[in-house]
Amino acid sequence: NYLPDSYVENVFYQAAREYQTQNGQMTNDESIYKHYGLRKKRQNGPKDASSLHASVLRTTPETQKIHESFKIALKASNMLKQNSTLKKTTIKLRAPPKFCPFAFEPSCSDPEKYRKIDGSCNNPGNSLLGKSTTPFKRLLRTAYEDSIQEPRRRGEMGDLLPNPREIALKIHDPLENPAKISHFGVIFGQFIDHDFALSASTGFGSSPIKCFCFSNSEDCVNIPTPEDDIFNDQRCQVLTRSAASFDKFDCSLGAREQLNTVTHWLDLSHQYGSDDFTANNLRSFIDGKLKTIRIGGMEGEFMPNTRTGTCVDETNEELCFEAGDSRTSQNLALVSIHTIWVREHNRVALALKEINPQWTDEDLFQEARRIVIAEYQNVIYKEWLPNLIGEDFMNLHGLKLSNKKFFMGYDPDTNPHLSAEFSTAAFRFGHTLVRSTLTKTDNELRPFSNFTLGSIMLRPTEAYTNGGLDSICRGLLTDPGTSFDSHFTDELQNHLFETGAFDVQTRRFSLSSINIMRGRDHGLPPYNDFRKFVGLSEAKTFDELTEIPENLRELLKNVYSSVNDIDAFTGGTCENSRPGALLGPTFADIVARQFKDLKFGDRYYYENGNNDTIRFTLKQLNQIRRGSMSRILCDNLDLKFIQKNAFLPPSKENTIVSCASLKKVNLKRWKDEPLPQRQFFNNFFF
Ligand code: HEM
């Protein structure tokens, strides 16, 4: 029962006017400082922890517009509810097209050979599916305090939920045991995460809004510091809420959803960009290559430098690095993995040019991008994912590679979007695996130096000294990550983004408490609901949580008043690993479903054979399948030896072999590859 359009449109105009009157004053930084009677901090010198956290979050004018549209729709809905004649009827509300940011779908010529940069036009029935700046999907019903958008605050007994930092102190305390996965495999997980997930923050213009410990703004979900915390020199951890969105493209009013600002696909969008402006800025427009720089005294190419204010201190010449994602420089281990993939793109582009000298820059760029994305998907499904979820789950969910033939399971009815349950809880599993120290090794994998994680977070010095990024990348191969469990490293648990800067409210963050609070911000239901969804029994008491070790069950009992209150991130990370896998049963299931949707719902999935324009030839596909992460590392680093599977530490089963012994992808199979027809106008191809 939808109301007449003209009537609804009038109410929306009225709601928009009210919204703008209420929020109009606070449109820029200056006014926020004035509003709270604050003096602006010094601009020079190292940044403080909250500025660093903000610099890895993302707000754009587009996300802000969507946020505002949702807020206006809520207001309009309240206005309609106050109308006495409508009160008694159940009405469904859908924002009229002028107020619906998803009303204008991109037009797609069907089918194009190459993925669009912004992820649109992949699905023939819905051009927006997978596009950047679209909502996450839900596997479970949302759990907001007011059923619509307020973060969960009370448990099932009506008492306040425990403070996330208190939970962090008791359950996620620092401890590091070696894992079966290499530290390279862990940070590669972060690399994948940055390809497909970046929640938008509430903001003004292009900056996330600033929260203050003493403010009770509805856009902040600050975490107060409990008594007896070593954080007792700060009142809280300031935390900005994620931006709101409609959950459906038709802008019907449901519970608050969050926005993914990057493409949902496994398409290296963090390398190439999730919008055309960023993508073009990263290209050299010569021979299909990405822009790179050389650093004195170092081998190989590096990503261009950036002075966009992301790093701790940009007053010296040691600048951070730029790729397609705002978080690229968050830590140098991540930067080193980005660097490998940029080099791989340029290596492939050069090889294609030698094979097909007549190809233009555009041909070389697009075909190199297509091949490199395929190599990336290949190492994820072939080598990385099985370690996490186990071979049996790979089989069960249809995630094994299709041996020597095409994959024919593409399903346009599969929604590929990342789920909130995956991005806000399950895929944050990686936070428990990160280690506190990193090693630099030489080209024979012999360690020669080490340093703490904190010293390379948004601080690039180690990239420019002592073997630089290459030696960091090699070090990741020999160091094991830390085990999957509820424990964090002290660096992330008690020192995240700590810079030593004074005169600030948040001197450092605790990542586990952010994850818990973010779960409440995003309306994630509690852990027990996740259990039911994946087919585990619903626990009536803490003792029925049999997938969780007894000592942790006791701690949970101590922290939460009911078994139905446990936050999803905490419950999921407390589980024992499932046999043959790294993750526990709940997170393994959510992760497996997500990677299934990303495979079955992606028309450009590299093994997909159901479209002649898009697919590789079978000969090309079989070449890509020969590839491995270790081969890609050997091709792009100064390296003589490497373990067979780079995602696992060297061992008796995963022996170190010479680079020369690893299989190569033969790019000669791309000789005379048919290219899309382009029209030629005034010396420019279109
Ligand atoms: C040095 C290591 C890492 C650091 C310092 C780090 C830090 C962070 C921070 C600060 C956030 C934003 C939290 C928020 O405000 O909600 C975040 C989000 C996230 N991280 Fe990590 N992380 C690291 C490694 C990893 C790894 C290894 C994985 C997975 C294997 C991972 C997966 C995620 C996911 C899925 C999100 C949510 C992304 C979104 O939807 O916006 N992270 N991380």
Boltz pocket constraint, residues with backbone or C-beta under 6 A from the ligand:
constraints:
  - pocket:
      binder: B
      contacts: [[A, 53], [A, 56], [A, 186], [A, 187], [A, 188], [A, 189], [A, 190], [A, 193], [A, 197], [A, 198], [A, 199], [A, 330], [A, 331], [A, 422], [A, 423], [A, 424], [A, 427], [A, 428], [A, 429], [A, 430], [A, 431], [A, 434], [A, 453], [A, 492], [A, 511], [A, 514], [A, 515], [A, 518]]
      max_distance: 6.0
